[in-house]
Amino acid sequence: MKETKNISRSRAQESSAAIEKMYITMRHLFNRGFYKPMGVSGDSLRESLLALRPEIYGNIGEEKVELNGLLYVIERLPIGIEQCRFINLTSDEGYSKSHFQAIVPPKRRRNCYRIDEEQMNVEITRGRSDIYDILTHLTFIFIESHKIKNRVLLDDGGEVSRDWMKLEQAVLQTKKLSQIEKEKAISHVANILARTFEEVLDIYDAFGSENAPDRFLHVIYWLGKLAIEEVIENNKRTITFSPVLRERLGHHIHGEIWATNIKEVLKANDLLKRPIHVISANMHSVMNSIFATPLLKTKFKEKSDFYIYEELSKSGAKETRSHVEELALKNGMISVLDSSGTNIDVQIFDTAKIDWAKTAFPKTVLEESAPVIIVMDYAFGEQAYETIDELLKPYKKETLLNVKSVSIMGKAGILEGGKGDIMIPTAHINEGTADNYFFENELTGKMFEGNDIAVFEGAMVTVLGTSLQNRDLLKFFHESTWGVIGLEMEGSYYQKAIQSASKIRKSVPHDIKVRYAYYASDNPLETGSTLASGGLGTTGVKPTYLITIKILEQIFNVK
């Protein structure tokens, strides 16, 4: 008789199960319509997040409060959300037509509305990925809020520590804190957070703004205050999903409006029958790559093209950027600002109207019918499927679009290498499913050699959310036969839409070309190089423009 082995799961398997459990739980809570994150209904989400311990949430499993993770999350949530007991996720339900002022988080394009002292409404118009993103971030800050509560609440009767009383005094005064008052408050907060004075001082200003320089203290105070009220007064925080959101989600409502708007503009400018190239990128790199260098060469004498792009990327270069945009608008560019709720702006370039001698591509060789380029801003997660799927559908059911190529340029996490390196995928693996998409990428690693930037080629994994990634799972993807080089959030959704449109539905040419290239925003396997460690600065400028130029050279037949 064979002995039964004691089979134990690896950390990667446990992490994979935790992600799957979170995914299923979030869908269940959404269908239910509401839940209390720190109550029984939120248990499963909290347990899964603590089991997963994602890299961007740092010390989530320890007693001390995680500062870098908190900053990362706060930048992606609306100002004031830490004060609200009721968070209502809604569809676009007409709040833009009301007296409520839209609050847009600094690092996420979503409209939020403070309804009253206790309620924040967050508009979800970018699909399920938006919901996963918000719910994991909220679960994280609520876990952190209870760490604060545990350190300041001395008994069940509501007695609090002296540090908490001093923090409350600092927060409730209306005038700006003096340097001495600020440092006294930091001293008390450091005790509450189980952090050093220096650690708090280092991150303090990153939370602040011109209007609210001491926001860090307010965030900590309100998180702790609501957590204390949850325990003492049983006033549980509640997240609700509006009936209209639950009815609309997954039906491509915003994507269909967005795609129809673009096709209407193409029709109005007699561009529907021309060859079309779609590029998913930002709203500056294609325009600047074509028009900026010839226009600005005299201003930046003897400087490289990449130096000019870096200058254009600086916050103080608004006037210079507007000169480039002016030139582009005179040379066939049409700007289509989003009104559909997708938060995806678009630029359309009619290459027949471009004076190539005045561009960075004077050797352009166009076919008889000059192509049209549609540049769309970055999609978010599953929204990539919704938007491209709708864009590649025929106009009014009978006019097929002659889409020659779809090119995707984006940011991604890298598993070998560092910030600013380039990744060229050969396949996209959809995390948590058996789906994988192999394709012939028109871009190759060789094309990027000799530019002092490391280039990696291989499979990439499309993840449910950057906030769900942990080291063990990523190590498994990287070191196993999957040989994954990086992770991003949209690739497999783009490819799924392209394949169904070209191979099954036949709404675009069967031989449509695809180009994928990403530059590294972080390395989640390296401590201190995760997304929570800060932005790319100018490190991302060179790879962004290098990828854009290689895409345009292929479209313009530049040899």
BAMAR-358951 format. One record per residue (C-alpha): residue number from 1; chain; residue in three letters; x, y, z. Coordinates in steps of 0.2 Angstrom, whole numbers, plus 5000, padded with zeros to 4 digits. Each point is the difference from the previous one (the first is absolute). Example, Ala and Ser with C-alpha at 12.3 -4.5 7.8 and 13.67 -1.06 7.14 Angstrom:
BEGIN
[1 "A" "ALA" [5062 4978 5039]]
[2 "A" "SER" [5006 5017 4997]]
***
This chain:
BEGIN
[1 "A" "MET" [5000 5000 5000]]
[2 "A" "LYS" [5007 5017 4995]]
[3 "A" "GLU" [5003 5013 5013]]
[4 "A" "THR" [4990 5016 4997]]
[5 "A" "LYS" [5011 5015 4999]]
[6 "A" "ASN" [4997 5016 5009]]
[7 "A" "ILE" [4997 5011 4986]]
[8 "A" "SER" [5003 5019 5004]]
[9 "A" "ARG" [4998 5015 4989]]
[10 "A" "SER" [5014 5011 4995]]
[11 "A" "ARG" [4999 5019 5004]]
[12 "A" "ALA" [4997 5003 4981]]
[13 "A" "GLN" [4985 4988 5000]]
[14 "A" "GLU" [4993 5008 5016]]
[15 "A" "SER" [5002 5017 4992]]
[16 "A" "SER" [4991 4995 4984]]
[17 "A" "ALA" [4986 4993 5011]]
[18 "A" "ALA" [4999 5016 5010]]
[19 "A" "ILE" [4998 5010 4983]]
[20 "A" "GLU" [4987 4989 4994]]
[21 "A" "LYS" [4990 5001 5017]]
[22 "A" "MET" [5001 5019 4999]]
[23 "A" "TYR" [4994 5000 4982]]
[24 "A" "ILE" [4985 4989 5004]]
[25 "A" "THR" [4996 5009 5016]]
[26 "A" "MET" [5001 5018 4992]]
[27 "A" "ARG" [4987 4993 4987]]
[28 "A" "HIS" [4989 4993 5013]]
[29 "A" "LEU" [5000 5016 5010]]
[30 "A" "PHE" [4996 5010 4984]]
[31 "A" "ASN" [4985 4989 4996]]
[32 "A" "ARG" [4995 5001 5018]]
[33 "A" "GLY" [5000 5019 4999]]
[34 "A" "PHE" [5008 5006 5016]]
[35 "A" "TYR" [5012 4994 5014]]
[36 "A" "LYS" [5009 5005 5015]]
[37 "A" "PRO" [5019 4999 4997]]
[38 "A" "MET" [5005 4998 5019]]
[39 "A" "GLY" [4984 4989 5004]]
[40 "A" "VAL" [4996 4982 4997]]
[41 "A" "SER" [4997 5003 4981]]
[42 "A" "GLY" [5017 5007 4998]]
[43 "A" "ASP" [5009 4986 5009]]
[44 "A" "SER" [5004 4990 4984]]
[45 "A" "LEU" [5008 5015 4991]]
[46 "A" "ARG" [5011 5005 5015]]
[47 "A" "GLU" [5006 4982 5003]]
[48 "A" "SER" [5004 4998 4982]]
[49 "A" "LEU" [5010 5017 4999]]
[50 "A" "LEU" [5009 4995 5016]]
[51 "A" "ALA" [5004 4983 4993]]
[52 "A" "LEU" [5006 5008 4983]]
[53 "A" "ARG" [5010 5014 5008]]
[54 "A" "PRO" [5002 5009 4983]]
[55 "A" "GLU" [5017 5009 4997]]
[56 "A" "ILE" [4993 5017 4999]]
[57 "A" "TYR" [4991 4999 5017]]
[58 "A" "GLY" [5017 4996 5008]]
[59 "A" "ASN" [4998 4996 5019]]
[60 "A" "ILE" [4981 4997 4999]]
[61 "A" "GLY" [5002 4985 5011]]
[62 "A" "GLU" [5010 5008 5014]]
[63 "A" "GLU" [4995 5011 5014]]
[64 "A" "LYS" [5008 5016 4994]]
[65 "A" "VAL" [4990 5010 4987]]
[66 "A" "GLU" [5007 4999 4982]]
[67 "A" "LEU" [5004 5018 4994]]
[68 "A" "ASN" [5005 4997 4982]]
[69 "A" "GLY" [4985 4989 4996]]
[70 "A" "LEU" [4989 5013 5009]]
[71 "A" "LEU" [5007 5014 4989]]
[72 "A" "TYR" [4998 4990 4984]]
[73 "A" "VAL" [4982 4996 5004]]
[74 "A" "ILE" [4995 5018 5006]]
[75 "A" "GLU" [5006 5007 4984]]
[76 "A" "ARG" [4988 4988 4991]]
[77 "A" "LEU" [4985 5004 5010]]
[78 "A" "PRO" [4990 5017 5002]]
[79 "A" "ILE" [5005 5013 5012]]
[80 "A" "GLY" [4989 4998 5016]]
[81 "A" "ILE" [4996 4982 4998]]
[82 "A" "GLU" [5008 4996 5016]]
[83 "A" "GLN" [4987 5010 5009]]
[84 "A" "CYS" [4985 4991 4992]]
[85 "A" "ARG" [4991 4986 5008]]
[86 "A" "PHE" [4989 4996 4985]]
[87 "A" "ILE" [5009 4997 4983]]
[88 "A" "ASN" [4988 4998 4985]]
[89 "A" "LEU" [5006 4993 4984]]
[90 "A" "THR" [4989 5007 4986]]
[91 "A" "SER" [4999 5000 4981]]
[92 "A" "ASP" [5000 5017 4991]]
[93 "A" "GLU" [4983 5005 5007]]
[94 "A" "GLY" [5000 5019 4996]]
[95 "A" "TYR" [5010 5007 5015]]
[96 "A" "SER" [5010 5011 4987]]
[97 "A" "LYS" [4983 5010 4997]]
[98 "A" "SER" [4998 5004 5019]]
[99 "A" "HIS" [5008 5012 5012]]
[100 "A" "PHE" [5012 4987 5006]]
[101 "A" "GLN" [5018 5003 4995]]
[102 "A" "ALA" [5009 4985 4993]]
[103 "A" "ILE" [5015 4994 5010]]
[104 "A" "VAL" [5013 4992 4989]]
[105 "A" "PRO" [5014 4990 5009]]
[106 "A" "PRO" [5018 5005 4995]]
[107 "A" "LYS" [5005 4983 4993]]
[108 "A" "ARG" [4983 4993 4993]]
[109 "A" "ARG" [4988 5007 4988]]
[110 "A" "ARG" [4983 4998 5008]]
[111 "A" "ASN" [4987 5013 5005]]
[112 "A" "CYS" [4995 4999 5019]]
[113 "A" "TYR" [4987 5011 5009]]
[114 "A" "ARG" [4999 5004 5018]]
[115 "A" "ILE" [4982 4999 5004]]
[116 "A" "ASP" [5000 5005 5018]]
[117 "A" "GLU" [5012 4999 5015]]
[118 "A" "GLU" [4998 4981 5001]]
[119 "A" "GLN" [4998 4995 4982]]
[120 "A" "MET" [5011 4999 4984]]
[121 "A" "ASN" [4994 4994 4983]]
[122 "A" "VAL" [5013 4993 4988]]
[123 "A" "GLU" [4995 4998 4982]]
[124 "A" "ILE" [5005 4984 4992]]
[125 "A" "THR" [5000 5001 4981]]
[126 "A" "ARG" [5015 4990 4996]]
[127 "A" "GLY" [4994 4982 5003]]
[128 "A" "ARG" [5003 4987 5014]]
[129 "A" "SER" [5019 5004 5001]]
[130 "A" "ASP" [4995 5017 5007]]
[131 "A" "ILE" [4990 4991 5014]]
[132 "A" "TYR" [5013 4987 5004]]
[133 "A" "ASP" [5013 5015 5001]]
[134 "A" "ILE" [4989 5010 5012]]
[135 "A" "LEU" [4994 4986 5011]]
[136 "A" "THR" [5018 4993 5003]]
[137 "A" "HIS" [5006 5018 5004]]
[138 "A" "LEU" [4986 5003 5012]]
[139 "A" "THR" [5002 4983 5008]]
[140 "A" "PHE" [5019 5005 5003]]
[141 "A" "ILE" [4996 5017 5008]]
[142 "A" "PHE" [4987 4993 5011]]
[143 "A" "ILE" [5012 4986 5006]]
[144 "A" "GLU" [5013 5014 5004]]
[145 "A" "SER" [4986 5011 5008]]
[146 "A" "HIS" [4997 4986 5013]]
[147 "A" "LYS" [5019 4999 5003]]
[148 "A" "ILE" [4999 5018 5005]]
[149 "A" "LYS" [4985 4996 5011]]
[150 "A" "ASN" [5009 4986 5009]]
[151 "A" "ARG" [5014 5011 5005]]
[152 "A" "VAL" [4990 5015 5007]]
[153 "A" "LEU" [4984 4992 5007]]
[154 "A" "LEU" [5005 4995 5018]]
[155 "A" "ASP" [4984 4992 5006]]
[156 "A" "ASP" [4982 4995 4994]]
[157 "A" "GLY" [4993 5016 5008]]
[158 "A" "GLY" [5008 5011 4987]]
[159 "A" "GLU" [5015 5006 5010]]
[160 "A" "VAL" [5014 5006 4988]]
[161 "A" "SER" [5019 5002 5001]]
[162 "A" "ARG" [5008 5017 5003]]
[163 "A" "ASP" [5008 4999 4983]]
[164 "A" "TRP" [4982 4999 4992]]
[165 "A" "MET" [4994 5015 5010]]
[166 "A" "LYS" [5015 5011 4994]]
[167 "A" "LEU" [4997 4994 4982]]
[168 "A" "GLU" [4982 5005 5002]]
[169 "A" "GLN" [5005 5017 5006]]
[170 "A" "ALA" [5011 5003 4985]]
[171 "A" "VAL" [4987 4994 4987]]
[172 "A" "LEU" [4986 5010 5007]]
[173 "A" "GLN" [5008 5017 5001]]
[174 "A" "THR" [4996 5011 4984]]
[175 "A" "LYS" [5017 5009 4998]]
[176 "A" "LYS" [5015 4993 4991]]
[177 "A" "LEU" [5012 4991 5012]]
[178 "A" "SER" [5017 5009 5004]]
[179 "A" "GLN" [5015 4990 4997]]
[180 "A" "ILE" [5001 4996 5019]]
[181 "A" "GLU" [4982 4995 5001]]
[182 "A" "LYS" [5002 4989 4985]]
[183 "A" "GLU" [5015 4991 5007]]
[184 "A" "LYS" [4991 4997 5017]]
[185 "A" "ALA" [4985 4993 4990]]
[186 "A" "ILE" [5012 4989 4990]]
[187 "A" "SER" [5008 4993 5017]]
[188 "A" "HIS" [4983 4995 5006]]
[189 "A" "VAL" [4995 4992 4983]]
[190 "A" "ALA" [5016 4991 4999]]
[191 "A" "ASN" [4995 4991 5017]]
[192 "A" "ILE" [4983 4996 4993]]
[193 "A" "LEU" [5006 4993 4984]]
[194 "A" "ALA" [5015 4990 5009]]
[195 "A" "ARG" [5011 5010 4988]]
[196 "A" "THR" [5016 5010 5003]]
[197 "A" "PHE" [4999 5019 5000]]
[198 "A" "GLU" [5011 5000 4985]]
[199 "A" "GLU" [4989 4988 4990]]
[200 "A" "VAL" [4985 5011 5002]]
[201 "A" "LEU" [5009 5016 4997]]
[202 "A" "ASP" [5007 4993 4983]]
[203 "A" "ILE" [4982 4996 4993]]
[204 "A" "TYR" [4990 5014 5008]]
[205 "A" "ASP" [5002 5012 4986]]
[206 "A" "ALA" [4995 4988 4987]]
[207 "A" "PHE" [4982 4998 5007]]
[208 "A" "GLY" [4998 5019 5000]]
[209 "A" "SER" [4996 5013 4987]]
[210 "A" "GLU" [5000 5019 4999]]
[211 "A" "ASN" [4983 5002 5008]]
[212 "A" "ALA" [5002 4986 5013]]
[213 "A" "PRO" [5019 4998 5005]]
[214 "A" "ASP" [4996 4990 5015]]
[215 "A" "ARG" [4988 4988 4992]]
[216 "A" "PHE" [5010 4985 5007]]
[217 "A" "LEU" [4994 5004 5017]]
[218 "A" "HIS" [4982 5001 4994]]
[219 "A" "VAL" [5001 4984 4991]]
[220 "A" "ILE" [5007 4990 5015]]
[221 "A" "TYR" [4988 5009 5012]]
[222 "A" "TRP" [4984 4996 4990]]
[223 "A" "LEU" [5005 4982 4996]]
[224 "A" "GLY" [5003 4997 5019]]
[225 "A" "LYS" [4984 5010 5005]]
[226 "A" "LEU" [4988 4990 4989]]
[227 "A" "ALA" [5009 4984 5006]]
[228 "A" "ILE" [4997 5005 5018]]
[229 "A" "GLU" [4982 5004 4996]]
[230 "A" "GLU" [4997 4983 4992]]
[231 "A" "VAL" [5006 4991 5016]]
[232 "A" "ILE" [4992 5012 5014]]
[233 "A" "GLU" [4984 5005 4991]]
[234 "A" "ASN" [4998 4986 4988]]
[235 "A" "ASN" [4999 5013 4985]]
[236 "A" "LYS" [5007 4989 4987]]
[237 "A" "ARG" [5007 5007 4983]]
[238 "A" "THR" [4989 4994 4986]]
[239 "A" "ILE" [5004 4998 4981]]
[240 "A" "THR" [4985 5000 4989]]
[241 "A" "PHE" [4998 4996 4981]]
[242 "A" "SER" [4986 5011 4992]]
[243 "A" "PRO" [4986 4990 4991]]
[244 "A" "VAL" [5004 5009 4983]]
[245 "A" "LEU" [5018 4995 5001]]
[246 "A" "ARG" [4995 4981 5004]]
[247 "A" "GLU" [4989 5001 4985]]
[248 "A" "ARG" [5012 5008 4988]]
[249 "A" "LEU" [5016 4992 5004]]
[250 "A" "GLY" [5007 4988 4987]]
[251 "A" "HIS" [4989 5007 4986]]
[252 "A" "HIS" [5013 5011 4991]]
[253 "A" "ILE" [4988 5015 5002]]
[254 "A" "HIS" [5014 5013 5001]]
[255 "A" "GLY" [5012 4991 4988]]
[256 "A" "GLU" [4986 5000 4987]]
[257 "A" "ILE" [4997 5018 5002]]
[258 "A" "TRP" [5018 5004 4999]]
[259 "A" "ALA" [5003 4989 4984]]
[260 "A" "THR" [4985 5008 4991]]
[261 "A" "ASN" [5006 5017 5004]]
[262 "A" "ILE" [5017 4996 4991]]
[263 "A" "LYS" [4992 4992 4985]]
[264 "A" "GLU" [4988 5016 4998]]
[265 "A" "VAL" [5016 5011 5000]]
[266 "A" "LEU" [5008 4989 4987]]
[267 "A" "LYS" [4984 5000 4989]]
[268 "A" "ALA" [4998 5019 5002]]
[269 "A" "ASN" [5018 5002 4994]]
[270 "A" "ASP" [4998 4987 4986]]
[271 "A" "LEU" [5013 4988 5008]]
[272 "A" "LEU" [4989 4985 5003]]
[273 "A" "LYS" [5006 4991 4984]]
[274 "A" "ARG" [5019 5003 5002]]
[275 "A" "PRO" [5012 4988 5008]]
[276 "A" "ILE" [5000 5002 5018]]
[277 "A" "HIS" [5014 4997 5013]]
[278 "A" "VAL" [4995 5000 5019]]
[279 "A" "ILE" [5013 5004 5013]]
[280 "A" "SER" [4996 4999 5019]]
[281 "A" "ALA" [5012 5012 5008]]
[282 "A" "ASN" [5000 5017 5009]]
[283 "A" "MET" [4994 5016 4993]]
[284 "A" "HIS" [5017 5008 4996]]
[285 "A" "SER" [5013 4987 4994]]
[286 "A" "VAL" [4993 4998 4982]]
[287 "A" "MET" [4997 5018 4997]]
[288 "A" "ASN" [5017 5005 5007]]
[289 "A" "SER" [5009 4986 4991]]
[290 "A" "ILE" [4993 5007 4983]]
[291 "A" "PHE" [5001 5019 5003]]
[292 "A" "ALA" [5010 5005 5015]]
[293 "A" "THR" [5018 4998 4994]]
[294 "A" "PRO" [5000 5010 4984]]
[295 "A" "LEU" [4990 5014 5009]]
[296 "A" "LEU" [5011 5001 5015]]
[297 "A" "LYS" [5017 4997 4993]]
[298 "A" "THR" [5005 5018 4999]]
[299 "A" "LYS" [4995 5003 5018]]
[300 "A" "PHE" [5010 4984 5006]]
[301 "A" "LYS" [5015 5002 4989]]
[302 "A" "GLU" [5012 4985 5000]]
[303 "A" "LYS" [4989 4990 5012]]
[304 "A" "SER" [4994 4982 4996]]
[305 "A" "ASP" [4982 4996 4996]]
[306 "A" "PHE" [4998 4991 5017]]
[307 "A" "TYR" [5005 5016 5009]]
[308 "A" "ILE" [4987 5010 4991]]
[309 "A" "TYR" [4987 4986 5005]]
[310 "A" "GLU" [5006 5001 5018]]
[311 "A" "GLU" [4998 5019 5000]]
[312 "A" "LEU" [4982 4999 4993]]
[313 "A" "SER" [4996 4987 5014]]
[314 "A" "LYS" [5004 5013 5014]]
[315 "A" "SER" [4985 5008 5009]]
[316 "A" "GLY" [5006 5017 4995]]
[317 "A" "ALA" [5000 4997 4981]]
[318 "A" "LYS" [4981 5004 4998]]
[319 "A" "GLU" [5003 5014 4987]]
[320 "A" "THR" [5013 4990 4990]]
[321 "A" "ARG" [4988 4985 4999]]
[322 "A" "SER" [4986 5011 4994]]
[323 "A" "HIS" [5011 5006 4986]]
[324 "A" "VAL" [5003 4982 4994]]
[325 "A" "GLU" [4981 4996 5002]]
[326 "A" "GLU" [4996 5016 4990]]
[327 "A" "LEU" [5011 4994 4986]]
[328 "A" "ALA" [4993 4982 5000]]
[329 "A" "LEU" [4982 5007 4999]]
[330 "A" "LYS" [5005 5010 4984]]
[331 "A" "ASN" [5007 4984 4993]]
[332 "A" "GLY" [4986 4988 5001]]
[333 "A" "MET" [4998 4996 5018]]
[334 "A" "ILE" [4982 5000 5008]]
[335 "A" "SER" [4998 4999 5018]]
[336 "A" "VAL" [4985 4991 5007]]
[337 "A" "LEU" [4998 5003 5019]]
[338 "A" "ASP" [4990 4986 5009]]
[339 "A" "SER" [4982 5003 5004]]
[340 "A" "SER" [4995 4982 5002]]
[341 "A" "GLY" [5006 4997 5017]]
[342 "A" "THR" [5014 4988 4995]]
[343 "A" "ASN" [5013 5014 5004]]
[344 "A" "ILE" [5009 4995 4984]]
[345 "A" "ASP" [5004 5015 4989]]
[346 "A" "VAL" [5005 4998 4982]]
[347 "A" "GLN" [5010 5008 4987]]
[348 "A" "ILE" [4997 4996 4981]]
[349 "A" "PHE" [5014 5004 4988]]
[350 "A" "ASP" [4996 5002 4981]]
[351 "A" "THR" [5017 4996 4993]]
[352 "A" "ALA" [4995 5007 4983]]
[353 "A" "LYS" [5000 5017 5008]]
[354 "A" "ILE" [5018 4999 5007]]
[355 "A" "ASP" [5014 5010 4992]]
[356 "A" "TRP" [5013 4986 5003]]
[357 "A" "ALA" [5015 5012 4997]]
[358 "A" "LYS" [4995 5009 5016]]
[359 "A" "THR" [4999 4983 5010]]
[360 "A" "ALA" [5013 4989 5008]]
[361 "A" "PHE" [4995 4987 4987]]
[362 "A" "PRO" [5005 5008 4983]]
[363 "A" "LYS" [5004 4983 4992]]
[364 "A" "THR" [4982 4995 5002]]
[365 "A" "VAL" [4993 4989 4986]]
[366 "A" "LEU" [4981 5000 5000]]
[367 "A" "GLU" [4989 4988 4990]]
[368 "A" "GLU" [4988 5007 4987]]
[369 "A" "SER" [4987 5002 5013]]
[370 "A" "ALA" [5008 5010 5015]]
[371 "A" "PRO" [4997 4991 5016]]
[372 "A" "VAL" [4990 5007 5015]]
[373 "A" "ILE" [5008 4998 5018]]
[374 "A" "ILE" [4988 4999 5015]]
[375 "A" "VAL" [5010 5003 5016]]
[376 "A" "MET" [4990 4995 5015]]
[377 "A" "ASP" [5005 5004 5018]]
[378 "A" "TYR" [5003 4985 5012]]
[379 "A" "ALA" [4986 4989 5004]]
[380 "A" "PHE" [4998 4992 5017]]
[381 "A" "GLY" [5000 4981 5002]]
[382 "A" "GLU" [4985 4991 4993]]
[383 "A" "GLN" [4995 5017 4993]]
[384 "A" "ALA" [5013 4996 4986]]
[385 "A" "TYR" [4988 4986 4993]]
[386 "A" "GLU" [4985 5011 5001]]
[387 "A" "THR" [5008 5015 4990]]
[388 "A" "ILE" [5009 4990 4987]]
[389 "A" "ASP" [4986 4988 4997]]
[390 "A" "GLU" [4988 5014 4997]]
[391 "A" "LEU" [5012 5010 4989]]
[392 "A" "LEU" [5003 4985 4989]]
[393 "A" "LYS" [4982 4997 4997]]
[394 "A" "PRO" [4993 5007 4983]]
[395 "A" "TYR" [4992 5017 4999]]
[396 "A" "LYS" [4981 4999 5000]]
[397 "A" "LYS" [5002 4981 4997]]
[398 "A" "GLU" [5004 5002 4982]]
[399 "A" "THR" [5016 5010 4998]]
[400 "A" "LEU" [5015 4989 5004]]
[401 "A" "LEU" [5016 5009 5007]]
[402 "A" "ASN" [5016 4997 4990]]
[403 "A" "VAL" [5011 4998 5016]]
[404 "A" "LYS" [5017 4996 4995]]
[405 "A" "SER" [5008 4999 5017]]
[406 "A" "VAL" [4998 5002 5019]]
[407 "A" "SER" [5015 5006 5010]]
[408 "A" "ILE" [5001 5000 5019]]
[409 "A" "MET" [5013 5010 5009]]
[410 "A" "GLY" [4998 4999 5019]]
[411 "A" "LYS" [5008 5000 5017]]
[412 "A" "ALA" [5003 4983 5009]]
[413 "A" "GLY" [5008 4992 5014]]
[414 "A" "ILE" [5016 4991 4996]]
[415 "A" "LEU" [5007 4983 5008]]
[416 "A" "GLU" [5018 5001 4994]]
[417 "A" "GLY" [5008 5018 4998]]
[418 "A" "GLY" [4995 5016 5006]]
[419 "A" "LYS" [4990 5016 4998]]
[420 "A" "GLY" [5000 5007 4982]]
[421 "A" "ASP" [5005 4984 4992]]
[422 "A" "ILE" [4990 4994 4985]]
[423 "A" "MET" [4989 4984 4998]]
[424 "A" "ILE" [4995 4992 4984]]
[425 "A" "PRO" [4987 4987 5003]]
[426 "A" "THR" [4998 4984 4989]]
[427 "A" "ALA" [4984 4994 5009]]
[428 "A" "HIS" [4987 5006 5013]]
[429 "A" "ILE" [4995 4989 5014]]
[430 "A" "ASN" [4984 5004 5009]]
[431 "A" "GLU" [5003 4998 5019]]
[432 "A" "GLY" [4987 4989 5009]]
[433 "A" "THR" [4994 4992 4984]]
[434 "A" "ALA" [5006 4987 4988]]
[435 "A" "ASP" [4999 5014 4986]]
[436 "A" "ASN" [5016 5004 4991]]
[437 "A" "TYR" [5003 5009 4984]]
[438 "A" "PHE" [5015 4997 4988]]
[439 "A" "PHE" [5002 5013 4986]]
[440 "A" "GLU" [5013 5005 4987]]
[441 "A" "ASN" [5007 5017 5007]]
[442 "A" "GLU" [5006 5012 4986]]
[443 "A" "LEU" [5012 5007 5013]]
[444 "A" "THR" [5015 4990 5005]]
[445 "A" "GLY" [5014 5003 5013]]
[446 "A" "LYS" [5013 5002 4987]]
[447 "A" "MET" [4991 5016 4994]]
[448 "A" "PHE" [5004 5008 5017]]
[449 "A" "GLU" [5018 4995 5002]]
[450 "A" "GLY" [5014 5013 5000]]
[451 "A" "ASN" [4990 5013 5010]]
[452 "A" "ASP" [5008 4997 5018]]
[453 "A" "ILE" [4983 4992 5005]]
[454 "A" "ALA" [4999 4982 5005]]
[455 "A" "VAL" [4987 4990 4990]]
[456 "A" "PHE" [4991 4984 5005]]
[457 "A" "GLU" [4990 4989 4989]]
[458 "A" "GLY" [4987 4987 5006]]
[459 "A" "ALA" [4983 4996 5007]]
[460 "A" "MET" [4991 5013 5011]]
[461 "A" "VAL" [4986 4997 5012]]
[462 "A" "THR" [4984 5011 5000]]
[463 "A" "VAL" [4996 5002 5019]]
[464 "A" "LEU" [4983 5004 5008]]
[465 "A" "GLY" [5008 5015 5008]]
[466 "A" "THR" [5017 5006 5005]]
[467 "A" "SER" [4994 5001 5018]]
[468 "A" "LEU" [4998 4981 5001]]
[469 "A" "GLN" [5018 4995 4995]]
[470 "A" "ASN" [5011 4991 5012]]
[471 "A" "ARG" [5018 4994 4999]]
[472 "A" "ASP" [4998 4981 5001]]
[473 "A" "LEU" [4987 5000 4985]]
[474 "A" "LEU" [5011 5011 4989]]
[475 "A" "LYS" [5015 4990 5004]]
[476 "A" "PHE" [4991 4984 4995]]
[477 "A" "PHE" [4994 5008 4983]]
[478 "A" "HIS" [5018 5007 4997]]
[479 "A" "GLU" [5010 4984 5005]]
[480 "A" "SER" [4989 4986 4994]]
[481 "A" "THR" [4998 4995 4981]]
[482 "A" "TRP" [4988 5014 4998]]
[483 "A" "GLY" [5015 5011 4999]]
[484 "A" "VAL" [4990 5016 5003]]
[485 "A" "ILE" [5010 5017 4998]]
[486 "A" "GLY" [4987 5012 5007]]
[487 "A" "LEU" [4983 5004 5006]]
[488 "A" "GLU" [4987 5012 4994]]
[489 "A" "MET" [4981 5002 5000]]
[490 "A" "GLU" [4993 5002 4982]]
[491 "A" "GLY" [5010 4989 4988]]
[492 "A" "SER" [4989 4984 4999]]
[493 "A" "TYR" [4984 5010 4999]]
[494 "A" "TYR" [5007 5010 4985]]
[495 "A" "GLN" [5005 4984 4992]]
[496 "A" "LYS" [4984 4991 5003]]
[497 "A" "ALA" [4990 5014 4992]]
[498 "A" "ILE" [5012 5001 4985]]
[499 "A" "GLN" [4999 4981 4997]]
[500 "A" "SER" [4981 4999 5001]]
[501 "A" "ALA" [4998 5015 4988]]
[502 "A" "SER" [5013 4994 4987]]
[503 "A" "LYS" [4999 4981 5001]]
[504 "A" "ILE" [4982 4996 5005]]
[505 "A" "ARG" [4988 5016 4997]]
[506 "A" "LYS" [5010 5005 4984]]
[507 "A" "SER" [4996 5018 5004]]
[508 "A" "VAL" [5019 5005 4997]]
[509 "A" "PRO" [5013 4993 4988]]
[510 "A" "HIS" [5005 4982 5004]]
[511 "A" "ASP" [5019 5005 4999]]
[512 "A" "ILE" [4999 5014 5012]]
[513 "A" "LYS" [5017 5004 5008]]
[514 "A" "VAL" [5003 5002 5018]]
[515 "A" "ARG" [5014 5009 5009]]
[516 "A" "TYR" [5002 4999 5019]]
[517 "A" "ALA" [5014 5008 5010]]
[518 "A" "TYR" [5001 5005 5018]]
[519 "A" "TYR" [5012 5010 5011]]
[520 "A" "ALA" [5004 4996 5018]]
[521 "A" "SER" [4992 5010 5013]]
[522 "A" "ASP" [5005 4989 5015]]
[523 "A" "ASN" [5008 4983 5004]]
[524 "A" "PRO" [4988 4992 5013]]
[525 "A" "LEU" [5013 4987 5004]]
[526 "A" "GLU" [5013 5013 5006]]
[527 "A" "THR" [4997 5008 5017]]
[528 "A" "GLY" [5000 5019 4998]]
[529 "A" "SER" [4995 4999 4981]]
[530 "A" "THR" [4982 4996 5002]]
[531 "A" "LEU" [4986 5013 4994]]
[532 "A" "ALA" [4999 5006 5017]]
[533 "A" "SER" [5018 5006 5000]]
[534 "A" "GLY" [4995 5015 4989]]
[535 "A" "GLY" [4999 5005 4981]]
[536 "A" "LEU" [5012 4998 4986]]
[537 "A" "GLY" [5004 5019 4998]]
[538 "A" "THR" [5009 5003 4984]]
[539 "A" "THR" [5006 4981 4999]]
[540 "A" "GLY" [4985 4996 4990]]
[541 "A" "VAL" [5002 5013 4987]]
[542 "A" "LYS" [5013 4992 4989]]
[543 "A" "PRO" [4991 4982 4999]]
[544 "A" "THR" [4983 5008 4998]]
[545 "A" "TYR" [5006 5010 4984]]
[546 "A" "LEU" [5012 4986 4994]]
[547 "A" "ILE" [4985 4988 4999]]
[548 "A" "THR" [4989 5013 4992]]
[549 "A" "ILE" [5012 5004 4987]]
[550 "A" "LYS" [5003 4982 4996]]
[551 "A" "ILE" [4981 4998 4998]]
[552 "A" "LEU" [4999 5015 4989]]
[553 "A" "GLU" [5014 4995 4989]]
[554 "A" "GLN" [4991 4984 4996]]
[555 "A" "ILE" [4984 5009 4996]]
[556 "A" "PHE" [5009 5013 4989]]
[557 "A" "ASN" [5011 4987 4991]]
[558 "A" "VAL" [5016 5008 5006]]
[559 "A" "LYS" [5014 4989 4995]]
***
